[in-house]
Amino acid sequence: MALLEARGVTVRFGGNVATDAVDLDVEAGHITGLIGPNGAGKTTTFNALCGLQPMAAGAVVLDGKDVSKLPAHKRARRGLARTFQRLEVFTLLSVRENILTGAEMRRTWAKGGEDPKSLADELIERLGLTDVAEARVDSLPTGRARLVELGRALANQPRLILLDEVSSGLNESETEAMAAVLRSLAA
């Protein structure tokens, strides 16, 4: 059974059909790509899967449980995280503060688990951000800022992460570094 199953996911904006009966299976431990031209509905599909966009029809099953009617925060608590096409970080905070924010949020609802500071430190090291841990995110190049956003998502300790245009704005070496991190996470 797939970790994430989408069946017939349809999203409408007024009379316009943005996504029409999308079916998608995502296996645990795999990197699955959703490709298409601009305007094809990739971000809309991600928004529907994680509960940020209401569906006109369809079902989303996460780890064998139907989460279609759950709001985004409850889907996140069940292990679904995401990053965004437009970089979503706290630009005036440091790398450490951004990732720690994610870890602290998890602590508000999770039973037990790692100490938020230890988790943030572990993620900073794993993502290769140790040298910029105290730097404000607005001072970083896009590639490193995307790693910060990924770190904050990982602080939730998700089972699955939806990465929307994760290599957008990255140069070749940043793209290669991101790919290495993603392969490591999938493994």
N, C-alpha and C positions, 0 to 999 in steps of 0.2 A: 504494500500500500504506500502511496506517495505521502510525503510529509505535508504537502499542500496540494489540494485538488480544487480547481475552479471548474464549475459546470454551468454553461449557459449564461455567463456573466454579461449582462446587457445594461448599458448606461445610456440614458437619454438626457439631453439638455433641451427642454421644451419639446418641439417636434423633431429635433435632430437626434439621430442615433449615433452616439460616439463609439460605443463598442457593441457588437451584435453577436450574442451567443458565444462568447469566448470560452473555450475549454483549455485547461492547462494543468499539467501534472509536474510537480517539482519533487524530486527524490532527495532524501537526506544525504549529505556528503557529496553532492554534485553541484556543479555550477551550471545553471540553466540560463540561456539567453533568450530574451524577448526582443526581436528585431523588427524593424519596419521604418518606413519613411516618416518624416515630420508630419504630425497631424494624424497618424494612424491609430492613436488611442493607447499607446504604451503607458504613459503617465496616468491616464484616466483608469486604465486597468489596475495599475498599482494602487491608486487611490481607493478603488472599489475593494480590492483584496484586503487592504489594511483598515478599511472602515471609515476612510475620510470622505468617500463619495458614495451616496446611496445608490443602490442598484435598482433598476426597473424590474429585473428578473435575474435568476441564477442563484447559485449557492457557492459558498466558500467553506471548505472543510480543511481544518488544520489539525494535524496529528490525530485524525480519525473522528474529530468532533466538529459539528457544524457550528461555525462562528458567524454565519451570515447576518444574524440580527444583533450581534454584539457591537458596541461602539469601539472606536479605535483603541482607547486605553485598555479595554479588556482583552482585545486581541493581542496587544503588546504584552500584557501579563501572561498570556498563554504561549508566548514565545515568538511573536512576529514583530520584526523591527524593519526599519527602512531608512534609506537616505533619500535625498531629494535632488531633482534635476537642477534647480537653483540652490546653490550651497546654503545650508541652514546651520549656521554656527553662531555662537555668541561672540561677535567680533571683538568686543572690548574686554573679553576675559582671556586668560591665558589658556594654553593647550591643556594644562593640568586641570584648571577650573572647569573647562568645557566637559572633559571626560568625567571628572568628579561629579558634576551635576547629574549626569546620567546614572552614575553609581548610587548617588544619594537618593534619586527618585526611585530607583529599584528598592532601596532599603525601606522606603515608606510602605511598600505593600508586600514584599517578599518575606517569607518566614525563614529566618536563618540566613545563611549565605555569607559571602565574603565581606570583610571590612571594606567600606567604600574607598578609603585611601589606598589600601593595598591593591584593590582591584584596578583603580586608576593607574597606579604605578606599574602594575603588570602590563596593562594595555599600552601605556606609553612606551614601554620597552619593546613589547611585541610588534608595535607598529613603526618602530624606528624613529620615535619622536623625542627621545631622551634629550638630545642636544637643544631642543626648542621648547621643552616642557614649561618653562616659565615665560615664554614669549607670548605676547598678545596675538591672537589668531589673525587680526587684520594686518599684521606685519609679515605673514607667511605667504609663500607662493601658493597658487591654487592647489597643486598636487598635495602639499602637506596639509592644507586646510581641509581637503577632502578626506585625508586620513584621520583628522581630528573628528570630523562628522561621523566617520565609520567607527572610531573609538567610542564616541558617545553612544552610538547604537549598540555596540558590543557590550557596553557597560550594563545593559539590560539583560545580558546573558541569554540572548534569543536562540531559538532552535533554527530560525530562518531569517535571512535578511534580504529585503528587496532593495536592490541598488539601482537607482534611476540615473542613467547617464553618468555612471561613476567615473568614466575617463574624460568627461567633457572638460575642456580647458586645460588638459594635461599635455605636457610635451612628451616626447618619446621615452625618455628615461623615467619620468614620473609614471607613465602608463605601464612600463615594464615593472616598476616597483609595486604599483597597485596590483598588477596581475599576480606577482609573487605572493603578496599578502593574501589575496583571495584564494589562491591555490593552497596556501598554508591553512587557512581557515576551513576550507572544504575538507582537507585531509583530517 
